Amino acid sequence: MAEPTIEVDVVHAGARRLWRRSVSLPAGSTAMQAVEATGWLAGLSAEVSEPLRLGIHSRRVEADHVLRDGDRVEIYRPLALDPMAARRRRAGKG
């Protein structure tokens, strides 16, 4: 009998391009295993990969989070500007 599999999408919004790949994994796979299946780890910049920040459908998860069929694993990059600092700046200009 064939081992059950799940289909997940892995996405990363880089500074200049959007990366998206669908991968098929064994049931019980983790978010990190999905990222590794894309082959992108070597091409990610150090600021993105150290530490690797992951989410599923806009919610932060740890690398060992077990995936379900249809999940979208998102690789986040660091914020360019702290949201609180941006709000303070806008308030000061008003």
Phi and psi restraints in degrees (range 20) as a CNS / XPLOR table:
assign (resid 1 and name C) (resid 2 and name N)
       (resid 2 and name CA) (resid 2 and name C) 1.0 -72.4 20.0 2
assign (resid 2 and name N) (resid 2 and name CA)
       (resid 2 and name C) (resid 3 and name N) 1.0 144.0 20.0 2
assign (resid 2 and name C) (resid 3 and name N)
       (resid 3 and name CA) (resid 3 and name C) 1.0 -70.0 20.0 2
assign (resid 3 and name N) (resid 3 and name CA)
       (resid 3 and name C) (resid 4 and name N) 1.0 134.9 20.0 2
assign (resid 3 and name C) (resid 4 and name N)
       (resid 4 and name CA) (resid 4 and name C) 1.0 -63.9 20.0 2
assign (resid 4 and name N) (resid 4 and name CA)
       (resid 4 and name C) (resid 5 and name N) 1.0 142.0 20.0 2
assign (resid 4 and name C) (resid 5 and name N)
       (resid 5 and name CA) (resid 5 and name C) 1.0 -123.2 20.0 2
assign (resid 5 and name N) (resid 5 and name CA)
       (resid 5 and name C) (resid 6 and name N) 1.0 162.2 20.0 2
assign (resid 5 and name C) (resid 6 and name N)
       (resid 6 and name CA) (resid 6 and name C) 1.0 -125.7 20.0 2
assign (resid 6 and name N) (resid 6 and name CA)
       (resid 6 and name C) (resid 7 and name N) 1.0 153.4 20.0 2
assign (resid 6 and name C) (resid 7 and name N)
       (resid 7 and name CA) (resid 7 and name C) 1.0 -111.2 20.0 2
assign (resid 7 and name N) (resid 7 and name CA)
       (resid 7 and name C) (resid 8 and name N) 1.0 126.4 20.0 2
assign (resid 7 and name C) (resid 8 and name N)
       (resid 8 and name CA) (resid 8 and name C) 1.0 -133.8 20.0 2
assign (resid 8 and name N) (resid 8 and name CA)
       (resid 8 and name C) (resid 9 and name N) 1.0 154.5 20.0 2
assign (resid 8 and name C) (resid 9 and name N)
       (resid 9 and name CA) (resid 9 and name C) 1.0 -102.2 20.0 2
assign (resid 9 and name N) (resid 9 and name CA)
       (resid 9 and name C) (resid 10 and name N) 1.0 142.6 20.0 2
assign (resid 9 and name C) (resid 10 and name N)
       (resid 10 and name CA) (resid 10 and name C) 1.0 -120.2 20.0 2
assign (resid 10 and name N) (resid 10 and name CA)
       (resid 10 and name C) (resid 11 and name N) 1.0 128.8 20.0 2
assign (resid 10 and name C) (resid 11 and name N)
       (resid 11 and name CA) (resid 11 and name C) 1.0 -130.8 20.0 2
assign (resid 11 and name N) (resid 11 and name CA)
       (resid 11 and name C) (resid 12 and name N) 1.0 151.5 20.0 2
assign (resid 11 and name C) (resid 12 and name N)
       (resid 12 and name CA) (resid 12 and name C) 1.0 -149.2 20.0 2
assign (resid 12 and name N) (resid 12 and name CA)
       (resid 12 and name C) (resid 13 and name N) 1.0 124.0 20.0 2
assign (resid 12 and name C) (resid 13 and name N)
       (resid 13 and name CA) (resid 13 and name C) 1.0 -94.7 20.0 2
assign (resid 13 and name N) (resid 13 and name CA)
       (resid 13 and name C) (resid 14 and name N) 1.0 98.3 20.0 2
assign (resid 13 and name C) (resid 14 and name N)
       (resid 14 and name CA) (resid 14 and name C) 1.0 -76.9 20.0 2
assign (resid 14 and name N) (resid 14 and name CA)
       (resid 14 and name C) (resid 15 and name N) 1.0 178.6 20.0 2
assign (resid 14 and name C) (resid 15 and name N)
       (resid 15 and name CA) (resid 15 and name C) 1.0 -65.8 20.0 2
assign (resid 15 and name N) (resid 15 and name CA)
       (resid 15 and name C) (resid 16 and name N) 1.0 -32.2 20.0 2
assign (resid 15 and name C) (resid 16 and name N)
       (resid 16 and name CA) (resid 16 and name C) 1.0 -118.8 20.0 2
assign (resid 16 and name N) (resid 16 and name CA)
       (resid 16 and name C) (resid 17 and name N) 1.0 -11.1 20.0 2
assign (resid 16 and name C) (resid 17 and name N)
       (resid 17 and name CA) (resid 17 and name C) 1.0 -154.8 20.0 2
assign (resid 17 and name N) (resid 17 and name CA)
       (resid 17 and name C) (resid 18 and name N) 1.0 156.6 20.0 2
assign (resid 17 and name C) (resid 18 and name N)
       (resid 18 and name CA) (resid 18 and name C) 1.0 -101.2 20.0 2
assign (resid 18 and name N) (resid 18 and name CA)
       (resid 18 and name C) (resid 19 and name N) 1.0 127.2 20.0 2
assign (resid 18 and name C) (resid 19 and name N)
       (resid 19 and name CA) (resid 19 and name C) 1.0 -103.8 20.0 2
assign (resid 19 and name N) (resid 19 and name CA)
       (resid 19 and name C) (resid 20 and name N) 1.0 134.5 20.0 2
assign (resid 19 and name C) (resid 20 and name N)
       (resid 20 and name CA) (resid 20 and name C) 1.0 -147.4 20.0 2
assign (resid 20 and name N) (resid 20 and name CA)
       (resid 20 and name C) (resid 21 and name N) 1.0 132.5 20.0 2
assign (resid 20 and name C) (resid 21 and name N)
       (resid 21 and name CA) (resid 21 and name C) 1.0 -147.3 20.0 2
assign (resid 21 and name N) (resid 21 and name CA)
       (resid 21 and name C) (resid 22 and name N) 1.0 137.2 20.0 2
assign (resid 21 and name C) (resid 22 and name N)
       (resid 22 and name CA) (resid 22 and name C) 1.0 -93.8 20.0 2
assign (resid 22 and name N) (resid 22 and name CA)
       (resid 22 and name C) (resid 23 and name N) 1.0 135.9 20.0 2
assign (resid 22 and name C) (resid 23 and name N)
       (resid 23 and name CA) (resid 23 and name C) 1.0 -130.8 20.0 2
assign (resid 23 and name N) (resid 23 and name CA)
       (resid 23 and name C) (resid 24 and name N) 1.0 149.1 20.0 2
assign (resid 23 and name C) (resid 24 and name N)
       (resid 24 and name CA) (resid 24 and name C) 1.0 -107.6 20.0 2
assign (resid 24 and name N) (resid 24 and name CA)
       (resid 24 and name C) (resid 25 and name N) 1.0 126.0 20.0 2
assign (resid 24 and name C) (resid 25 and name N)
       (resid 25 and name CA) (resid 25 and name C) 1.0 -131.7 20.0 2
assign (resid 25 and name N) (resid 25 and name CA)
       (resid 25 and name C) (resid 26 and name N) 1.0 159.0 20.0 2
assign (resid 25 and name C) (resid 26 and name N)
       (resid 26 and name CA) (resid 26 and name C) 1.0 -66.0 20.0 2
assign (resid 26 and name N) (resid 26 and name CA)
       (resid 26 and name C) (resid 27 and name N) 1.0 145.9 20.0 2
assign (resid 26 and name C) (resid 27 and name N)
       (resid 27 and name CA) (resid 27 and name C) 1.0 -56.4 20.0 2
assign (resid 27 and name N) (resid 27 and name CA)
       (resid 27 and name C) (resid 28 and name N) 1.0 140.1 20.0 2
assign (resid 27 and name C) (resid 28 and name N)
       (resid 28 and name CA) (resid 28 and name C) 1.0 93.5 20.0 2
assign (resid 28 and name N) (resid 28 and name CA)
       (resid 28 and name C) (resid 29 and name N) 1.0 3.3 20.0 2
assign (resid 28 and name C) (resid 29 and name N)
       (resid 29 and name CA) (resid 29 and name C) 1.0 -71.8 20.0 2
assign (resid 29 and name N) (resid 29 and name CA)
       (resid 29 and name C) (resid 30 and name N) 1.0 157.4 20.0 2
assign (resid 29 and name C) (resid 30 and name N)
       (resid 30 and name CA) (resid 30 and name C) 1.0 -101.8 20.0 2
assign (resid 30 and name N) (resid 30 and name CA)
       (resid 30 and name C) (resid 31 and name N) 1.0 169.2 20.0 2
assign (resid 30 and name C) (resid 31 and name N)
       (resid 31 and name CA) (resid 31 and name C) 1.0 -59.6 20.0 2
assign (resid 31 and name N) (resid 31 and name CA)
       (resid 31 and name C) (resid 32 and name N) 1.0 -40.3 20.0 2
assign (resid 31 and name C) (resid 32 and name N)
       (resid 32 and name CA) (resid 32 and name C) 1.0 -65.5 20.0 2
assign (resid 32 and name N) (resid 32 and name CA)
       (resid 32 and name C) (resid 33 and name N) 1.0 -38.4 20.0 2
assign (resid 32 and name C) (resid 33 and name N)
       (resid 33 and name CA) (resid 33 and name C) 1.0 -64.1 20.0 2
assign (resid 33 and name N) (resid 33 and name CA)
       (resid 33 and name C) (resid 34 and name N) 1.0 -34.2 20.0 2
assign (resid 33 and name C) (resid 34 and name N)
       (resid 34 and name CA) (resid 34 and name C) 1.0 -66.3 20.0 2
assign (resid 34 and name N) (resid 34 and name CA)
       (resid 34 and name C) (resid 35 and name N) 1.0 -43.4 20.0 2
assign (resid 34 and name C) (resid 35 and name N)
       (resid 35 and name CA) (resid 35 and name C) 1.0 -63.6 20.0 2
assign (resid 35 and name N) (resid 35 and name CA)
       (resid 35 and name C) (resid 36 and name N) 1.0 -44.0 20.0 2
assign (resid 35 and name C) (resid 36 and name N)
       (resid 36 and name CA) (resid 36 and name C) 1.0 -61.7 20.0 2
assign (resid 36 and name N) (resid 36 and name CA)
       (resid 36 and name C) (resid 37 and name N) 1.0 -34.6 20.0 2
assign (resid 36 and name C) (resid 37 and name N)
       (resid 37 and name CA) (resid 37 and name C) 1.0 -66.1 20.0 2
assign (resid 37 and name N) (resid 37 and name CA)
       (resid 37 and name C) (resid 38 and name N) 1.0 -22.8 20.0 2
assign (resid 37 and name C) (resid 38 and name N)
       (resid 38 and name CA) (resid 38 and name C) 1.0 -75.8 20.0 2
assign (resid 38 and name N) (resid 38 and name CA)
       (resid 38 and name C) (resid 39 and name N) 1.0 -25.5 20.0 2
assign (resid 38 and name C) (resid 39 and name N)
       (resid 39 and name CA) (resid 39 and name C) 1.0 79.7 20.0 2
assign (resid 39 and name N) (resid 39 and name CA)
       (resid 39 and name C) (resid 40 and name N) 1.0 12.2 20.0 2
assign (resid 39 and name C) (resid 40 and name N)
       (resid 40 and name CA) (resid 40 and name C) 1.0 -85.1 20.0 2
assign (resid 40 and name N) (resid 40 and name CA)
       (resid 40 and name C) (resid 41 and name N) 1.0 -16.6 20.0 2
assign (resid 40 and name C) (resid 41 and name N)
       (resid 41 and name CA) (resid 41 and name C) 1.0 -54.0 20.0 2
assign (resid 41 and name N) (resid 41 and name CA)
       (resid 41 and name C) (resid 42 and name N) 1.0 -41.5 20.0 2
assign (resid 41 and name C) (resid 42 and name N)
       (resid 42 and name CA) (resid 42 and name C) 1.0 -66.8 20.0 2
assign (resid 42 and name N) (resid 42 and name CA)
       (resid 42 and name C) (resid 43 and name N) 1.0 -28.0 20.0 2
assign (resid 42 and name C) (resid 43 and name N)
       (resid 43 and name CA) (resid 43 and name C) 1.0 -90.5 20.0 2
assign (resid 43 and name N) (resid 43 and name CA)
       (resid 43 and name C) (resid 44 and name N) 1.0 -8.0 20.0 2
assign (resid 43 and name C) (resid 44 and name N)
       (resid 44 and name CA) (resid 44 and name C) 1.0 -78.2 20.0 2
assign (resid 44 and name N) (resid 44 and name CA)
       (resid 44 and name C) (resid 45 and name N) 1.0 143.2 20.0 2
assign (resid 44 and name C) (resid 45 and name N)
       (resid 45 and name CA) (resid 45 and name C) 1.0 -67.9 20.0 2
assign (resid 45 and name N) (resid 45 and name CA)
       (resid 45 and name C) (resid 46 and name N) 1.0 158.7 20.0 2
assign (resid 45 and name C) (resid 46 and name N)
       (resid 46 and name CA) (resid 46 and name C) 1.0 -61.8 20.0 2
assign (resid 46 and name N) (resid 46 and name CA)
       (resid 46 and name C) (resid 47 and name N) 1.0 -34.7 20.0 2
assign (resid 46 and name C) (resid 47 and name N)
       (resid 47 and name CA) (resid 47 and name C) 1.0 -67.0 20.0 2
assign (resid 47 and name N) (resid 47 and name CA)
       (resid 47 and name C) (resid 48 and name N) 1.0 -25.2 20.0 2
assign (resid 47 and name C) (resid 48 and name N)
       (resid 48 and name CA) (resid 48 and name C) 1.0 -86.2 20.0 2
assign (resid 48 and name N) (resid 48 and name CA)
       (resid 48 and name C) (resid 49 and name N) 1.0 -41.5 20.0 2
assign (resid 48 and name C) (resid 49 and name N)
       (resid 49 and name CA) (resid 49 and name C) 1.0 -87.1 20.0 2
assign (resid 49 and name N) (resid 49 and name CA)
       (resid 49 and name C) (resid 50 and name N) 1.0 -14.1 20.0 2
assign (resid 49 and name C) (resid 50 and name N)
       (resid 50 and name CA) (resid 50 and name C) 1.0 -125.6 20.0 2
assign (resid 50 and name N) (resid 50 and name CA)
       (resid 50 and name C) (resid 51 and name N) 1.0 99.5 20.0 2
assign (resid 50 and name C) (resid 51 and name N)
       (resid 51 and name CA) (resid 51 and name C) 1.0 -82.1 20.0 2
assign (resid 51 and name N) (resid 51 and name CA)
       (resid 51 and name C) (resid 52 and name N) 1.0 154.6 20.0 2
assign (resid 51 and name C) (resid 52 and name N)
       (resid 52 and name CA) (resid 52 and name C) 1.0 -76.9 20.0 2
assign (resid 52 and name N) (resid 52 and name CA)
       (resid 52 and name C) (resid 53 and name N) 1.0 123.2 20.0 2
assign (resid 52 and name C) (resid 53 and name N)
       (resid 53 and name CA) (resid 53 and name C) 1.0 -106.3 20.0 2
assign (resid 53 and name N) (resid 53 and name CA)
       (resid 53 and name C) (resid 54 and name N) 1.0 121.8 20.0 2
assign (resid 53 and name C) (resid 54 and name N)
       (resid 54 and name CA) (resid 54 and name C) 1.0 -122.4 20.0 2
assign (resid 54 and name N) (resid 54 and name CA)
       (resid 54 and name C) (resid 55 and name N) 1.0 154.9 20.0 2
assign (resid 54 and name C) (resid 55 and name N)
       (resid 55 and name CA) (resid 55 and name C) 1.0 -148.8 20.0 2
assign (resid 55 and name N) (resid 55 and name CA)
       (resid 55 and name C) (resid 56 and name N) 1.0 164.4 20.0 2
assign (resid 55 and name C) (resid 56 and name N)
       (resid 56 and name CA) (resid 56 and name C) 1.0 -129.0 20.0 2
assign (resid 56 and name N) (resid 56 and name CA)
       (resid 56 and name C) (resid 57 and name N) 1.0 119.3 20.0 2
assign (resid 56 and name C) (resid 57 and name N)
       (resid 57 and name CA) (resid 57 and name C) 1.0 49.1 20.0 2
assign (resid 57 and name N) (resid 57 and name CA)
       (resid 57 and name C) (resid 58 and name N) 1.0 51.8 20.0 2
assign (resid 57 and name C) (resid 58 and name N)
       (resid 58 and name CA) (resid 58 and name C) 1.0 70.4 20.0 2
assign (resid 58 and name N) (resid 58 and name CA)
       (resid 58 and name C) (resid 59 and name N) 1.0 16.4 20.0 2
assign (resid 58 and name C) (resid 59 and name N)
       (resid 59 and name CA) (resid 59 and name C) 1.0 -120.0 20.0 2
assign (resid 59 and name N) (resid 59 and name CA)
       (resid 59 and name C) (resid 60 and name N) 1.0 127.7 20.0 2
assign (resid 59 and name C) (resid 60 and name N)
       (resid 60 and name CA) (resid 60 and name C) 1.0 -59.9 20.0 2
assign (resid 60 and name N) (resid 60 and name CA)
       (resid 60 and name C) (resid 61 and name N) 1.0 137.7 20.0 2
assign (resid 60 and name C) (resid 61 and name N)
       (resid 61 and name CA) (resid 61 and name C) 1.0 -137.8 20.0 2
assign (resid 61 and name N) (resid 61 and name CA)
       (resid 61 and name C) (resid 62 and name N) 1.0 160.1 20.0 2
assign (resid 61 and name C) (resid 62 and name N)
       (resid 62 and name CA) (resid 62 and name C) 1.0 -81.8 20.0 2
assign (resid 62 and name N) (resid 62 and name CA)
       (resid 62 and name C) (resid 63 and name N) 1.0 161.7 20.0 2
assign (resid 62 and name C) (resid 63 and name N)
       (resid 63 and name CA) (resid 63 and name C) 1.0 -62.0 20.0 2
assign (resid 63 and name N) (resid 63 and name CA)
       (resid 63 and name C) (resid 64 and name N) 1.0 -26.9 20.0 2
assign (resid 63 and name C) (resid 64 and name N)
       (resid 64 and name CA) (resid 64 and name C) 1.0 -91.1 20.0 2
assign (resid 64 and name N) (resid 64 and name CA)
       (resid 64 and name C) (resid 65 and name N) 1.0 11.6 20.0 2
assign (resid 64 and name C) (resid 65 and name N)
       (resid 65 and name CA) (resid 65 and name C) 1.0 -64.5 20.0 2
assign (resid 65 and name N) (resid 65 and name CA)
       (resid 65 and name C) (resid 66 and name N) 1.0 129.5 20.0 2
assign (resid 65 and name C) (resid 66 and name N)
       (resid 66 and name CA) (resid 66 and name C) 1.0 -79.8 20.0 2
assign (resid 66 and name N) (resid 66 and name CA)
       (resid 66 and name C) (resid 67 and name N) 1.0 129.8 20.0 2
assign (resid 66 and name C) (resid 67 and name N)
       (resid 67 and name CA) (resid 67 and name C) 1.0 -86.0 20.0 2
assign (resid 67 and name N) (resid 67 and name CA)
       (resid 67 and name C) (resid 68 and name N) 1.0 157.1 20.0 2
assign (resid 67 and name C) (resid 68 and name N)
       (resid 68 and name CA) (resid 68 and name C) 1.0 -118.4 20.0 2
assign (resid 68 and name N) (resid 68 and name CA)
       (resid 68 and name C) (resid 69 and name N) 1.0 159.0 20.0 2
assign (resid 68 and name C) (resid 69 and name N)
       (resid 69 and name CA) (resid 69 and name C) 1.0 -57.0 20.0 2
assign (resid 69 and name N) (resid 69 and name CA)
       (resid 69 and name C) (resid 70 and name N) 1.0 131.6 20.0 2
assign (resid 69 and name C) (resid 70 and name N)
       (resid 70 and name CA) (resid 70 and name C) 1.0 91.1 20.0 2
assign (resid 70 and name N) (resid 70 and name CA)
       (resid 70 and name C) (resid 71 and name N) 1.0 -3.1 20.0 2
assign (resid 70 and name C) (resid 71 and name N)
       (resid 71 and name CA) (resid 71 and name C) 1.0 -64.2 20.0 2
assign (resid 71 and name N) (resid 71 and name CA)
       (resid 71 and name C) (resid 72 and name N) 1.0 153.0 20.0 2
assign (resid 71 and name C) (resid 72 and name N)
       (resid 72 and name CA) (resid 72 and name C) 1.0 -116.7 20.0 2
assign (resid 72 and name N) (resid 72 and name CA)
       (resid 72 and name C) (resid 73 and name N) 1.0 108.8 20.0 2
assign (resid 72 and name C) (resid 73 and name N)
       (resid 73 and name CA) (resid 73 and name C) 1.0 -85.1 20.0 2
assign (resid 73 and name N) (resid 73 and name CA)
       (resid 73 and name C) (resid 74 and name N) 1.0 125.8 20.0 2
assign (resid 73 and name C) (resid 74 and name N)
       (resid 74 and name CA) (resid 74 and name C) 1.0 -112.1 20.0 2
assign (resid 74 and name N) (resid 74 and name CA)
       (resid 74 and name C) (resid 75 and name N) 1.0 133.0 20.0 2
assign (resid 74 and name C) (resid 75 and name N)
       (resid 75 and name CA) (resid 75 and name C) 1.0 -100.7 20.0 2
assign (resid 75 and name N) (resid 75 and name CA)
       (resid 75 and name C) (resid 76 and name N) 1.0 116.8 20.0 2
assign (resid 75 and name C) (resid 76 and name N)
       (resid 76 and name CA) (resid 76 and name C) 1.0 -93.5 20.0 2
assign (resid 76 and name N) (resid 76 and name CA)
       (resid 76 and name C) (resid 77 and name N) 1.0 147.6 20.0 2
assign (resid 76 and name C) (resid 77 and name N)
       (resid 77 and name CA) (resid 77 and name C) 1.0 -105.1 20.0 2
assign (resid 77 and name N) (resid 77 and name CA)
       (resid 77 and name C) (resid 78 and name N) 1.0 160.3 20.0 2
assign (resid 77 and name C) (resid 78 and name N)
       (resid 78 and name CA) (resid 78 and name C) 1.0 -65.6 20.0 2
assign (resid 78 and name N) (resid 78 and name CA)
       (resid 78 and name C) (resid 79 and name N) 1.0 152.3 20.0 2
assign (resid 78 and name C) (resid 79 and name N)
       (resid 79 and name CA) (resid 79 and name C) 1.0 -68.2 20.0 2
assign (resid 79 and name N) (resid 79 and name CA)
       (resid 79 and name C) (resid 80 and name N) 1.0 140.0 20.0 2
assign (resid 79 and name C) (resid 80 and name N)
       (resid 80 and name CA) (resid 80 and name C) 1.0 -75.6 20.0 2
assign (resid 80 and name N) (resid 80 and name CA)
       (resid 80 and name C) (resid 81 and name N) 1.0 -28.6 20.0 2
assign (resid 80 and name C) (resid 81 and name N)
       (resid 81 and name CA) (resid 81 and name C) 1.0 -145.4 20.0 2
assign (resid 81 and name N) (resid 81 and name CA)
       (resid 81 and name C) (resid 82 and name N) 1.0 135.5 20.0 2
assign (resid 81 and name C) (resid 82 and name N)
       (resid 82 and name CA) (resid 82 and name C) 1.0 -62.2 20.0 2
assign (resid 82 and name N) (resid 82 and name CA)
       (resid 82 and name C) (resid 83 and name N) 1.0 128.2 20.0 2
assign (resid 82 and name C) (resid 83 and name N)
       (resid 83 and name CA) (resid 83 and name C) 1.0 -57.6 20.0 2
assign (resid 83 and name N) (resid 83 and name CA)
       (resid 83 and name C) (resid 84 and name N) 1.0 -36.1 20.0 2
assign (resid 83 and name C) (resid 84 and name N)
       (resid 84 and name CA) (resid 84 and name C) 1.0 -67.1 20.0 2
assign (resid 84 and name N) (resid 84 and name CA)
       (resid 84 and name C) (resid 85 and name N) 1.0 -39.8 20.0 2
assign (resid 84 and name C) (resid 85 and name N)
       (resid 85 and name CA) (resid 85 and name C) 1.0 -65.2 20.0 2
assign (resid 85 and name N) (resid 85 and name CA)
       (resid 85 and name C) (resid 86 and name N) 1.0 -40.1 20.0 2
assign (resid 85 and name C) (resid 86 and name N)
       (resid 86 and name CA) (resid 86 and name C) 1.0 -63.2 20.0 2
assign (resid 86 and name N) (resid 86 and name CA)
       (resid 86 and name C) (resid 87 and name N) 1.0 -41.4 20.0 2
assign (resid 86 and name C) (resid 87 and name N)
       (resid 87 and name CA) (resid 87 and name C) 1.0 -64.0 20.0 2
assign (resid 87 and name N) (resid 87 and name CA)
       (resid 87 and name C) (resid 88 and name N) 1.0 -43.1 20.0 2
assign (resid 87 and name C) (resid 88 and name N)
       (resid 88 and name CA) (resid 88 and name C) 1.0 -61.7 20.0 2
assign (resid 88 and name N) (resid 88 and name CA)
       (resid 88 and name C) (resid 89 and name N) 1.0 -40.1 20.0 2
assign (resid 88 and name C) (resid 89 and name N)
       (resid 89 and name CA) (resid 89 and name C) 1.0 -63.8 20.0 2
assign (resid 89 and name N) (resid 89 and name CA)
       (resid 89 and name C) (resid 90 and name N) 1.0 -43.9 20.0 2
assign (resid 89 and name C) (resid 90 and name N)
       (resid 90 and name CA) (resid 90 and name C) 1.0 -64.8 20.0 2
assign (resid 90 and name N) (resid 90 and name CA)
       (resid 90 and name C) (resid 91 and name N) 1.0 -39.6 20.0 2
assign (resid 90 and name C) (resid 91 and name N)
       (resid 91 and name CA) (resid 91 and name C) 1.0 -65.2 20.0 2
assign (resid 91 and name N) (resid 91 and name CA)
       (resid 91 and name C) (resid 92 and name N) 1.0 -36.6 20.0 2
assign (resid 91 and name C) (resid 92 and name N)
       (resid 92 and name CA) (resid 92 and name C) 1.0 -70.6 20.0 2
assign (resid 92 and name N) (resid 92 and name CA)
       (resid 92 and name C) (resid 93 and name N) 1.0 -26.7 20.0 2
assign (resid 92 and name C) (resid 93 and name N)
       (resid 93 and name CA) (resid 93 and name C) 1.0 -82.3 20.0 2
assign (resid 93 and name N) (resid 93 and name CA)
       (resid 93 and name C) (resid 94 and name N) 1.0 -20.0 20.0 2
